[in-house]
Amino acid sequence: MRLTPESVREERTRLLDRADAVVPLTNEVRRALGEAFGVDVPPVEPADYRRAMADVFADGDRAVNVAALAAILRDLDVAEDYPGFVVDELLGRELAALIAGEQPLRLLAEATFHYADVHSHAEGPAGADDLNAALAAGVQTRLPGWPWRDSPSPFAPE
């Protein structure tokens, strides 16, 4: 794999075009986690997803890493699938974390990835559903709507 500014731009376009697959999964994750935590979390619209991903790709250093992980997952397939389970989980978690941002969002996205992955089913190589799960987990964590993100932290100094 060779990454160039052009290949990163191409990957950005591919990921933006995945909104139809990623947004419903993102909303399923938000609904289920909101229910589990007893909060209402607004759904994500395709425009929200595209805006969040455009923001991720606006940071060139982050963009090249997101592009590389996405490209690997998109093509990753392992004979008999199970032997590759560890690598696609590792790559998916890291991609979700990169999209979400810095701590503590990074850790939340990694944890959310596993839930999204269980509910993600995509045609193609084994890594395809991990790619969708990573995008959903990262974006849903990055976007506002969670009560604890929408108000100041009680632990911040005054």
CNS distance restraints for C-alpha pairs under 8 A (distance, minus, plus):
assign (resid   3 and name CA) (resid   7 and name CA) 5.69 0.50 0.50
assign (resid   3 and name CA) (resid   8 and name CA) 6.55 0.50 0.50
assign (resid   3 and name CA) (resid  64 and name CA) 7.39 0.50 0.50
assign (resid   3 and name CA) (resid  68 and name CA) 7.35 0.50 0.50
assign (resid   4 and name CA) (resid   8 and name CA) 6.18 0.50 0.50
assign (resid   5 and name CA) (resid   9 and name CA) 6.26 0.50 0.50
assign (resid   6 and name CA) (resid  10 and name CA) 6.22 0.50 0.50
assign (resid   7 and name CA) (resid  11 and name CA) 6.17 0.50 0.50
assign (resid   8 and name CA) (resid  12 and name CA) 6.15 0.50 0.50
assign (resid   8 and name CA) (resid  63 and name CA) 6.98 0.50 0.50
assign (resid   8 and name CA) (resid  64 and name CA) 6.06 0.50 0.50
assign (resid   8 and name CA) (resid  67 and name CA) 5.65 0.50 0.50
assign (resid   9 and name CA) (resid  13 and name CA) 6.36 0.50 0.50
assign (resid  10 and name CA) (resid  14 and name CA) 6.32 0.50 0.50
assign (resid  11 and name CA) (resid  15 and name CA) 6.13 0.50 0.50
assign (resid  11 and name CA) (resid  67 and name CA) 5.64 0.50 0.50
assign (resid  11 and name CA) (resid  70 and name CA) 7.70 0.50 0.50
assign (resid  11 and name CA) (resid  71 and name CA) 7.27 0.50 0.50
assign (resid  12 and name CA) (resid  16 and name CA) 6.10 0.50 0.50
assign (resid  12 and name CA) (resid  53 and name CA) 7.80 0.50 0.50
assign (resid  12 and name CA) (resid  54 and name CA) 7.73 0.50 0.50
assign (resid  12 and name CA) (resid  57 and name CA) 6.91 0.50 0.50
assign (resid  12 and name CA) (resid  67 and name CA) 6.99 0.50 0.50
assign (resid  13 and name CA) (resid  17 and name CA) 6.14 0.50 0.50
assign (resid  14 and name CA) (resid  18 and name CA) 6.56 0.50 0.50
assign (resid  15 and name CA) (resid  19 and name CA) 7.53 0.50 0.50
assign (resid  15 and name CA) (resid  53 and name CA) 7.74 0.50 0.50
assign (resid  16 and name CA) (resid  49 and name CA) 7.77 0.50 0.50
assign (resid  16 and name CA) (resid  50 and name CA) 5.51 0.50 0.50
assign (resid  16 and name CA) (resid  53 and name CA) 6.81 0.50 0.50
assign (resid  16 and name CA) (resid  54 and name CA) 7.88 0.50 0.50
assign (resid  18 and name CA) (resid  22 and name CA) 6.01 0.50 0.50
assign (resid  18 and name CA) (resid 132 and name CA) 8.00 0.50 0.50
assign (resid  19 and name CA) (resid  23 and name CA) 5.41 0.50 0.50
assign (resid  19 and name CA) (resid  46 and name CA) 5.68 0.50 0.50
assign (resid  19 and name CA) (resid  49 and name CA) 6.66 0.50 0.50
assign (resid  19 and name CA) (resid  50 and name CA) 7.14 0.50 0.50
assign (resid  20 and name CA) (resid  24 and name CA) 7.16 0.50 0.50
assign (resid  20 and name CA) (resid  46 and name CA) 7.36 0.50 0.50
assign (resid  21 and name CA) (resid  25 and name CA) 6.98 0.50 0.50
assign (resid  21 and name CA) (resid 132 and name CA) 7.10 0.50 0.50
assign (resid  22 and name CA) (resid  26 and name CA) 6.00 0.50 0.50
assign (resid  22 and name CA) (resid 132 and name CA) 5.64 0.50 0.50
assign (resid  22 and name CA) (resid 133 and name CA) 7.53 0.50 0.50
assign (resid  22 and name CA) (resid 135 and name CA) 6.67 0.50 0.50
assign (resid  22 and name CA) (resid 136 and name CA) 5.59 0.50 0.50
assign (resid  23 and name CA) (resid  27 and name CA) 6.14 0.50 0.50
assign (resid  23 and name CA) (resid  44 and name CA) 6.54 0.50 0.50
assign (resid  23 and name CA) (resid  45 and name CA) 6.78 0.50 0.50
assign (resid  23 and name CA) (resid  46 and name CA) 6.14 0.50 0.50
assign (resid  23 and name CA) (resid  49 and name CA) 6.89 0.50 0.50
assign (resid  23 and name CA) (resid 136 and name CA) 6.89 0.50 0.50
assign (resid  24 and name CA) (resid  28 and name CA) 6.19 0.50 0.50
assign (resid  25 and name CA) (resid  29 and name CA) 6.19 0.50 0.50
assign (resid  25 and name CA) (resid 116 and name CA) 7.10 0.50 0.50
assign (resid  25 and name CA) (resid 119 and name CA) 7.48 0.50 0.50
assign (resid  25 and name CA) (resid 120 and name CA) 7.00 0.50 0.50
assign (resid  25 and name CA) (resid 132 and name CA) 7.91 0.50 0.50
assign (resid  25 and name CA) (resid 133 and name CA) 7.47 0.50 0.50
assign (resid  25 and name CA) (resid 136 and name CA) 6.22 0.50 0.50
assign (resid  26 and name CA) (resid  30 and name CA) 6.22 0.50 0.50
assign (resid  26 and name CA) (resid  44 and name CA) 7.09 0.50 0.50
assign (resid  26 and name CA) (resid 116 and name CA) 7.80 0.50 0.50
assign (resid  26 and name CA) (resid 136 and name CA) 4.55 0.50 0.50
assign (resid  26 and name CA) (resid 137 and name CA) 6.74 0.50 0.50
assign (resid  26 and name CA) (resid 139 and name CA) 7.55 0.50 0.50
assign (resid  26 and name CA) (resid 140 and name CA) 5.95 0.50 0.50
assign (resid  27 and name CA) (resid  31 and name CA) 5.97 0.50 0.50
assign (resid  27 and name CA) (resid  43 and name CA) 5.34 0.50 0.50
assign (resid  27 and name CA) (resid  44 and name CA) 6.12 0.50 0.50
assign (resid  27 and name CA) (resid 140 and name CA) 7.94 0.50 0.50
assign (resid  28 and name CA) (resid  32 and name CA) 6.08 0.50 0.50
assign (resid  29 and name CA) (resid  33 and name CA) 5.98 0.50 0.50
assign (resid  29 and name CA) (resid 112 and name CA) 7.99 0.50 0.50
assign (resid  29 and name CA) (resid 115 and name CA) 7.38 0.50 0.50
assign (resid  29 and name CA) (resid 116 and name CA) 6.20 0.50 0.50
assign (resid  29 and name CA) (resid 136 and name CA) 7.85 0.50 0.50
assign (resid  29 and name CA) (resid 137 and name CA) 7.70 0.50 0.50
assign (resid  29 and name CA) (resid 140 and name CA) 7.93 0.50 0.50
assign (resid  30 and name CA) (resid  34 and name CA) 5.72 0.50 0.50
assign (resid  30 and name CA) (resid  41 and name CA) 6.26 0.50 0.50
assign (resid  30 and name CA) (resid  42 and name CA) 7.74 0.50 0.50
assign (resid  30 and name CA) (resid  43 and name CA) 7.01 0.50 0.50
assign (resid  30 and name CA) (resid 140 and name CA) 6.99 0.50 0.50
assign (resid  31 and name CA) (resid  35 and name CA) 6.07 0.50 0.50
assign (resid  31 and name CA) (resid  40 and name CA) 7.74 0.50 0.50
assign (resid  31 and name CA) (resid  41 and name CA) 6.80 0.50 0.50
assign (resid  31 and name CA) (resid  43 and name CA) 7.73 0.50 0.50
assign (resid  32 and name CA) (resid  36 and name CA) 6.15 0.50 0.50
assign (resid  33 and name CA) (resid  37 and name CA) 6.12 0.50 0.50
assign (resid  34 and name CA) (resid  38 and name CA) 5.74 0.50 0.50
assign (resid  34 and name CA) (resid  39 and name CA) 4.83 0.50 0.50
assign (resid  34 and name CA) (resid  40 and name CA) 5.62 0.50 0.50
assign (resid  34 and name CA) (resid  41 and name CA) 5.83 0.50 0.50
assign (resid  35 and name CA) (resid  39 and name CA) 6.23 0.50 0.50
assign (resid  35 and name CA) (resid  40 and name CA) 7.34 0.50 0.50
assign (resid  39 and name CA) (resid 146 and name CA) 7.81 0.50 0.50
assign (resid  39 and name CA) (resid 147 and name CA) 7.56 0.50 0.50
assign (resid  40 and name CA) (resid 146 and name CA) 7.86 0.50 0.50
assign (resid  41 and name CA) (resid 145 and name CA) 5.40 0.50 0.50
assign (resid  41 and name CA) (resid 146 and name CA) 5.87 0.50 0.50
assign (resid  41 and name CA) (resid 147 and name CA) 8.00 0.50 0.50
assign (resid  42 and name CA) (resid 145 and name CA) 5.89 0.50 0.50
assign (resid  44 and name CA) (resid  48 and name CA) 5.97 0.50 0.50
assign (resid  44 and name CA) (resid  49 and name CA) 6.86 0.50 0.50
assign (resid  44 and name CA) (resid 140 and name CA) 7.67 0.50 0.50
assign (resid  45 and name CA) (resid  49 and name CA) 6.52 0.50 0.50
assign (resid  46 and name CA) (resid  50 and name CA) 6.21 0.50 0.50
assign (resid  47 and name CA) (resid  51 and name CA) 6.02 0.50 0.50
assign (resid  48 and name CA) (resid  52 and name CA) 6.11 0.50 0.50
assign (resid  48 and name CA) (resid 143 and name CA) 7.94 0.50 0.50
assign (resid  49 and name CA) (resid  53 and name CA) 6.19 0.50 0.50
assign (resid  49 and name CA) (resid 139 and name CA) 6.62 0.50 0.50
assign (resid  50 and name CA) (resid  54 and name CA) 6.00 0.50 0.50
assign (resid  51 and name CA) (resid  55 and name CA) 6.20 0.50 0.50
assign (resid  52 and name CA) (resid  56 and name CA) 6.34 0.50 0.50
assign (resid  52 and name CA) (resid 139 and name CA) 6.54 0.50 0.50
assign (resid  52 and name CA) (resid 142 and name CA) 7.45 0.50 0.50
assign (resid  52 and name CA) (resid 143 and name CA) 7.16 0.50 0.50
assign (resid  53 and name CA) (resid  57 and name CA) 6.24 0.50 0.50
assign (resid  53 and name CA) (resid  99 and name CA) 7.63 0.50 0.50
assign (resid  53 and name CA) (resid 139 and name CA) 7.48 0.50 0.50
assign (resid  54 and name CA) (resid  58 and name CA) 6.11 0.50 0.50
assign (resid  55 and name CA) (resid  59 and name CA) 7.17 0.50 0.50
assign (resid  56 and name CA) (resid  62 and name CA) 6.79 0.50 0.50
assign (resid  56 and name CA) (resid  63 and name CA) 6.35 0.50 0.50
assign (resid  56 and name CA) (resid  99 and name CA) 6.20 0.50 0.50
assign (resid  57 and name CA) (resid  62 and name CA) 6.79 0.50 0.50
assign (resid  57 and name CA) (resid  63 and name CA) 4.50 0.50 0.50
assign (resid  58 and name CA) (resid  63 and name CA) 7.05 0.50 0.50
assign (resid  59 and name CA) (resid  63 and name CA) 5.87 0.50 0.50
assign (resid  60 and name CA) (resid  64 and name CA) 6.26 0.50 0.50
assign (resid  61 and name CA) (resid  65 and name CA) 6.83 0.50 0.50
assign (resid  62 and name CA) (resid  66 and name CA) 6.16 0.50 0.50
assign (resid  62 and name CA) (resid  98 and name CA) 7.02 0.50 0.50
assign (resid  63 and name CA) (resid  67 and name CA) 5.93 0.50 0.50
assign (resid  64 and name CA) (resid  68 and name CA) 6.16 0.50 0.50
assign (resid  65 and name CA) (resid  69 and name CA) 6.23 0.50 0.50
assign (resid  65 and name CA) (resid  98 and name CA) 8.00 0.50 0.50
assign (resid  66 and name CA) (resid  70 and name CA) 6.00 0.50 0.50
assign (resid  66 and name CA) (resid  95 and name CA) 6.15 0.50 0.50
assign (resid  66 and name CA) (resid  98 and name CA) 6.77 0.50 0.50
assign (resid  66 and name CA) (resid  99 and name CA) 7.34 0.50 0.50
assign (resid  67 and name CA) (resid  71 and name CA) 6.03 0.50 0.50
assign (resid  68 and name CA) (resid  72 and name CA) 6.21 0.50 0.50
assign (resid  69 and name CA) (resid  73 and name CA) 6.17 0.50 0.50
assign (resid  69 and name CA) (resid  91 and name CA) 6.43 0.50 0.50
assign (resid  69 and name CA) (resid  92 and name CA) 7.85 0.50 0.50
assign (resid  69 and name CA) (resid  95 and name CA) 6.22 0.50 0.50
assign (resid  70 and name CA) (resid  74 and name CA) 5.98 0.50 0.50
assign (resid  70 and name CA) (resid  95 and name CA) 7.27 0.50 0.50
assign (resid  70 and name CA) (resid 131 and name CA) 6.34 0.50 0.50
assign (resid  71 and name CA) (resid  75 and name CA) 6.48 0.50 0.50
assign (resid  72 and name CA) (resid  76 and name CA) 5.77 0.50 0.50
assign (resid  72 and name CA) (resid 127 and name CA) 7.91 0.50 0.50
assign (resid  73 and name CA) (resid  88 and name CA) 6.81 0.50 0.50
assign (resid  73 and name CA) (resid  91 and name CA) 7.18 0.50 0.50
assign (resid  73 and name CA) (resid  92 and name CA) 7.51 0.50 0.50
assign (resid  73 and name CA) (resid 127 and name CA) 4.50 0.50 0.50
assign (resid  73 and name CA) (resid 128 and name CA) 6.15 0.50 0.50
assign (resid  73 and name CA) (resid 130 and name CA) 6.93 0.50 0.50
assign (resid  73 and name CA) (resid 131 and name CA) 5.75 0.50 0.50
assign (resid  74 and name CA) (resid 125 and name CA) 7.09 0.50 0.50
assign (resid  74 and name CA) (resid 127 and name CA) 5.62 0.50 0.50
assign (resid  74 and name CA) (resid 128 and name CA) 5.08 0.50 0.50
assign (resid  74 and name CA) (resid 131 and name CA) 6.50 0.50 0.50
assign (resid  75 and name CA) (resid 125 and name CA) 6.21 0.50 0.50
assign (resid  75 and name CA) (resid 127 and name CA) 6.60 0.50 0.50
assign (resid  75 and name CA) (resid 128 and name CA) 7.39 0.50 0.50
assign (resid  76 and name CA) (resid  88 and name CA) 7.57 0.50 0.50
assign (resid  76 and name CA) (resid 125 and name CA) 5.97 0.50 0.50
assign (resid  76 and name CA) (resid 126 and name CA) 6.23 0.50 0.50
assign (resid  76 and name CA) (resid 127 and name CA) 4.95 0.50 0.50
assign (resid  76 and name CA) (resid 128 and name CA) 7.60 0.50 0.50
assign (resid  77 and name CA) (resid  81 and name CA) 6.98 0.50 0.50
assign (resid  77 and name CA) (resid  84 and name CA) 7.40 0.50 0.50
assign (resid  77 and name CA) (resid 125 and name CA) 4.82 0.50 0.50
assign (resid  77 and name CA) (resid 126 and name CA) 4.93 0.50 0.50
assign (resid  77 and name CA) (resid 127 and name CA) 6.19 0.50 0.50
assign (resid  78 and name CA) (resid  82 and name CA) 7.62 0.50 0.50
assign (resid  78 and name CA) (resid  83 and name CA) 6.83 0.50 0.50
assign (resid  78 and name CA) (resid  84 and name CA) 5.37 0.50 0.50
assign (resid  78 and name CA) (resid 126 and name CA) 7.05 0.50 0.50
assign (resid  79 and name CA) (resid  83 and name CA) 7.69 0.50 0.50
assign (resid  79 and name CA) (resid  84 and name CA) 8.00 0.50 0.50
assign (resid  81 and name CA) (resid  85 and name CA) 6.54 0.50 0.50
assign (resid  81 and name CA) (resid 126 and name CA) 6.66 0.50 0.50
assign (resid  84 and name CA) (resid  88 and name CA) 6.27 0.50 0.50
assign (resid  85 and name CA) (resid  89 and name CA) 6.11 0.50 0.50
assign (resid  86 and name CA) (resid  90 and name CA) 6.04 0.50 0.50
assign (resid  87 and name CA) (resid  91 and name CA) 6.09 0.50 0.50
assign (resid  88 and name CA) (resid  92 and name CA) 5.88 0.50 0.50
assign (resid  88 and name CA) (resid 126 and name CA) 7.88 0.50 0.50
assign (resid  88 and name CA) (resid 127 and name CA) 5.93 0.50 0.50
assign (resid  88 and name CA) (resid 130 and name CA) 6.56 0.50 0.50
assign (resid  89 and name CA) (resid  93 and name CA) 6.00 0.50 0.50
assign (resid  89 and name CA) (resid 114 and name CA) 7.97 0.50 0.50
assign (resid  89 and name CA) (resid 130 and name CA) 7.08 0.50 0.50
assign (resid  90 and name CA) (resid  94 and name CA) 6.27 0.50 0.50
assign (resid  91 and name CA) (resid  95 and name CA) 6.10 0.50 0.50
assign (resid  92 and name CA) (resid  96 and name CA) 6.16 0.50 0.50
assign (resid  92 and name CA) (resid 113 and name CA) 7.08 0.50 0.50
assign (resid  92 and name CA) (resid 130 and name CA) 5.58 0.50 0.50
assign (resid  92 and name CA) (resid 131 and name CA) 6.23 0.50 0.50
assign (resid  92 and name CA) (resid 133 and name CA) 7.30 0.50 0.50
assign (resid  92 and name CA) (resid 134 and name CA) 5.08 0.50 0.50
assign (resid  93 and name CA) (resid  97 and name CA) 6.20 0.50 0.50
assign (resid  93 and name CA) (resid 109 and name CA) 7.42 0.50 0.50
assign (resid  93 and name CA) (resid 110 and name CA) 4.79 0.50 0.50
assign (resid  93 and name CA) (resid 111 and name CA) 7.77 0.50 0.50
assign (resid  93 and name CA) (resid 113 and name CA) 5.91 0.50 0.50
assign (resid  93 and name CA) (resid 114 and name CA) 7.76 0.50 0.50
assign (resid  93 and name CA) (resid 134 and name CA) 6.43 0.50 0.50
assign (resid  94 and name CA) (resid  98 and name CA) 6.15 0.50 0.50
assign (resid  94 and name CA) (resid 110 and name CA) 6.93 0.50 0.50
assign (resid  95 and name CA) (resid  99 and name CA) 6.27 0.50 0.50
assign (resid  95 and name CA) (resid 134 and name CA) 5.85 0.50 0.50
assign (resid  95 and name CA) (resid 135 and name CA) 7.42 0.50 0.50
assign (resid  95 and name CA) (resid 138 and name CA) 7.40 0.50 0.50
assign (resid  96 and name CA) (resid 100 and name CA) 6.19 0.50 0.50
assign (resid  96 and name CA) (resid 106 and name CA) 7.54 0.50 0.50
assign (resid  96 and name CA) (resid 109 and name CA) 5.50 0.50 0.50
assign (resid  96 and name CA) (resid 110 and name CA) 6.02 0.50 0.50
assign (resid  96 and name CA) (resid 113 and name CA) 6.56 0.50 0.50
assign (resid  96 and name CA) (resid 133 and name CA) 7.98 0.50 0.50
assign (resid  96 and name CA) (resid 134 and name CA) 4.43 0.50 0.50
assign (resid  96 and name CA) (resid 135 and name CA) 5.98 0.50 0.50
assign (resid  96 and name CA) (resid 136 and name CA) 7.70 0.50 0.50
assign (resid  96 and name CA) (resid 137 and name CA) 5.66 0.50 0.50
assign (resid  96 and name CA) (resid 138 and name CA) 4.07 0.50 0.50
assign (resid  96 and name CA) (resid 139 and name CA) 7.67 0.50 0.50
assign (resid  97 and name CA) (resid 101 and name CA) 6.37 0.50 0.50
assign (resid  97 and name CA) (resid 102 and name CA) 7.84 0.50 0.50
assign (resid  97 and name CA) (resid 105 and name CA) 7.38 0.50 0.50
assign (resid  97 and name CA) (resid 106 and name CA) 4.31 0.50 0.50
assign (resid  97 and name CA) (resid 107 and name CA) 6.65 0.50 0.50
assign (resid  97 and name CA) (resid 108 and name CA) 7.86 0.50 0.50
assign (resid  97 and name CA) (resid 109 and name CA) 5.28 0.50 0.50
assign (resid  97 and name CA) (resid 110 and name CA) 5.61 0.50 0.50
assign (resid  97 and name CA) (resid 138 and name CA) 6.03 0.50 0.50
assign (resid  98 and name CA) (resid 102 and name CA) 7.80 0.50 0.50
assign (resid  98 and name CA) (resid 106 and name CA) 6.85 0.50 0.50
assign (resid  98 and name CA) (resid 138 and name CA) 7.33 0.50 0.50
assign (resid  99 and name CA) (resid 135 and name CA) 7.40 0.50 0.50
assign (resid  99 and name CA) (resid 138 and name CA) 4.86 0.50 0.50
assign (resid  99 and name CA) (resid 139 and name CA) 6.43 0.50 0.50
assign (resid  99 and name CA) (resid 142 and name CA) 7.15 0.50 0.50
assign (resid 100 and name CA) (resid 105 and name CA) 5.73 0.50 0.50
assign (resid 100 and name CA) (resid 106 and name CA) 5.52 0.50 0.50
assign (resid 100 and name CA) (resid 109 and name CA) 6.17 0.50 0.50
assign (resid 100 and name CA) (resid 137 and name CA) 7.91 0.50 0.50
assign (resid 100 and name CA) (resid 138 and name CA) 4.52 0.50 0.50
assign (resid 100 and name CA) (resid 139 and name CA) 6.15 0.50 0.50
assign (resid 100 and name CA) (resid 140 and name CA) 7.95 0.50 0.50
assign (resid 100 and name CA) (resid 141 and name CA) 5.66 0.50 0.50
assign (resid 100 and name CA) (resid 142 and name CA) 4.53 0.50 0.50
assign (resid 101 and name CA) (resid 105 and name CA) 6.02 0.50 0.50
assign (resid 101 and name CA) (resid 106 and name CA) 5.58 0.50 0.50
assign (resid 101 and name CA) (resid 142 and name CA) 6.87 0.50 0.50
assign (resid 102 and name CA) (resid 106 and name CA) 5.28 0.50 0.50
assign (resid 103 and name CA) (resid 107 and name CA) 6.29 0.50 0.50
assign (resid 104 and name CA) (resid 108 and name CA) 6.43 0.50 0.50
assign (resid 105 and name CA) (resid 109 and name CA) 6.10 0.50 0.50
assign (resid 105 and name CA) (resid 141 and name CA) 6.42 0.50 0.50
assign (resid 105 and name CA) (resid 142 and name CA) 7.03 0.50 0.50
assign (resid 106 and name CA) (resid 110 and name CA) 6.38 0.50 0.50
assign (resid 107 and name CA) (resid 111 and name CA) 6.31 0.50 0.50
assign (resid 108 and name CA) (resid 112 and name CA) 6.04 0.50 0.50
assign (resid 108 and name CA) (resid 141 and name CA) 6.93 0.50 0.50
assign (resid 109 and name CA) (resid 113 and name CA) 5.96 0.50 0.50
assign (resid 109 and name CA) (resid 137 and name CA) 5.35 0.50 0.50
assign (resid 109 and name CA) (resid 138 and name CA) 5.27 0.50 0.50
assign (resid 109 and name CA) (resid 141 and name CA) 5.78 0.50 0.50
assign (resid 110 and name CA) (resid 114 and name CA) 7.23 0.50 0.50
assign (resid 110 and name CA) (resid 137 and name CA) 7.51 0.50 0.50
assign (resid 110 and name CA) (resid 138 and name CA) 7.94 0.50 0.50
assign (resid 111 and name CA) (resid 115 and name CA) 7.37 0.50 0.50
assign (resid 112 and name CA) (resid 116 and name CA) 6.26 0.50 0.50
assign (resid 112 and name CA) (resid 137 and name CA) 5.45 0.50 0.50
assign (resid 113 and name CA) (resid 117 and name CA) 5.88 0.50 0.50
assign (resid 113 and name CA) (resid 133 and name CA) 5.90 0.50 0.50
assign (resid 113 and name CA) (resid 134 and name CA) 5.63 0.50 0.50
assign (resid 113 and name CA) (resid 136 and name CA) 7.75 0.50 0.50
assign (resid 113 and name CA) (resid 137 and name CA) 5.06 0.50 0.50
assign (resid 113 and name CA) (resid 138 and name CA) 7.65 0.50 0.50
assign (resid 114 and name CA) (resid 118 and name CA) 6.41 0.50 0.50
assign (resid 114 and name CA) (resid 133 and name CA) 7.88 0.50 0.50
assign (resid 115 and name CA) (resid 119 and name CA) 6.78 0.50 0.50
assign (resid 116 and name CA) (resid 120 and name CA) 6.06 0.50 0.50
assign (resid 116 and name CA) (resid 133 and name CA) 4.93 0.50 0.50
assign (resid 116 and name CA) (resid 134 and name CA) 7.56 0.50 0.50
assign (resid 116 and name CA) (resid 136 and name CA) 7.03 0.50 0.50
assign (resid 116 and name CA) (resid 137 and name CA) 6.43 0.50 0.50
assign (resid 117 and name CA) (resid 129 and name CA) 6.80 0.50 0.50
assign (resid 117 and name CA) (resid 130 and name CA) 5.87 0.50 0.50
assign (resid 117 and name CA) (resid 132 and name CA) 7.90 0.50 0.50
assign (resid 117 and name CA) (resid 133 and name CA) 4.87 0.50 0.50
assign (resid 117 and name CA) (resid 134 and name CA) 7.61 0.50 0.50
assign (resid 119 and name CA) (resid 133 and name CA) 7.95 0.50 0.50
assign (resid 120 and name CA) (resid 129 and name CA) 5.34 0.50 0.50
assign (resid 120 and name CA) (resid 130 and name CA) 7.29 0.50 0.50
assign (resid 120 and name CA) (resid 132 and name CA) 6.82 0.50 0.50
assign (resid 120 and name CA) (resid 133 and name CA) 5.97 0.50 0.50
assign (resid 121 and name CA) (resid 129 and name CA) 5.25 0.50 0.50
assign (resid 122 and name CA) (resid 128 and name CA) 5.87 0.50 0.50
assign (resid 122 and name CA) (resid 129 and name CA) 4.83 0.50 0.50
assign (resid 122 and name CA) (resid 132 and name CA) 7.92 0.50 0.50
assign (resid 123 and name CA) (resid 128 and name CA) 7.10 0.50 0.50
assign (resid 123 and name CA) (resid 129 and name CA) 7.73 0.50 0.50
assign (resid 124 and name CA) (resid 128 and name CA) 6.26 0.50 0.50
assign (resid 126 and name CA) (resid 130 and name CA) 7.42 0.50 0.50
assign (resid 127 and name CA) (resid 131 and name CA) 6.06 0.50 0.50
assign (resid 128 and name CA) (resid 132 and name CA) 6.48 0.50 0.50
assign (resid 129 and name CA) (resid 133 and name CA) 6.09 0.50 0.50
assign (resid 130 and name CA) (resid 134 and name CA) 5.96 0.50 0.50
assign (resid 131 and name CA) (resid 135 and name CA) 6.20 0.50 0.50
assign (resid 132 and name CA) (resid 136 and name CA) 6.09 0.50 0.50
assign (resid 133 and name CA) (resid 137 and name CA) 5.98 0.50 0.50
assign (resid 134 and name CA) (resid 138 and name CA) 5.90 0.50 0.50
assign (resid 135 and name CA) (resid 139 and name CA) 5.94 0.50 0.50
assign (resid 136 and name CA) (resid 140 and name CA) 5.87 0.50 0.50
assign (resid 137 and name CA) (resid 141 and name CA) 6.12 0.50 0.50
assign (resid 138 and name CA) (resid 142 and name CA) 6.10 0.50 0.50
assign (resid 139 and name CA) (resid 143 and name CA) 6.04 0.50 0.50
assign (resid 144 and name CA) (resid 149 and name CA) 6.61 0.50 0.50
assign (resid 144 and name CA) (resid 150 and name CA) 6.71 0.50 0.50
assign (resid 145 and name CA) (resid 149 and name CA) 7.13 0.50 0.50
assign (resid 145 and name CA) (resid 150 and name CA) 6.62 0.50 0.50
assign (resid 146 and name CA) (resid 150 and name CA) 6.29 0.50 0.50
assign (resid 147 and name CA) (resid 151 and name CA) 6.64 0.50 0.50
assign (resid 148 and name CA) (resid 152 and name CA) 7.87 0.50 0.50
assign (resid 148 and name CA) (resid 153 and name CA) 7.49 0.50 0.50
assign (resid 152 and name CA) (resid 156 and name CA) 7.47 0.50 0.50
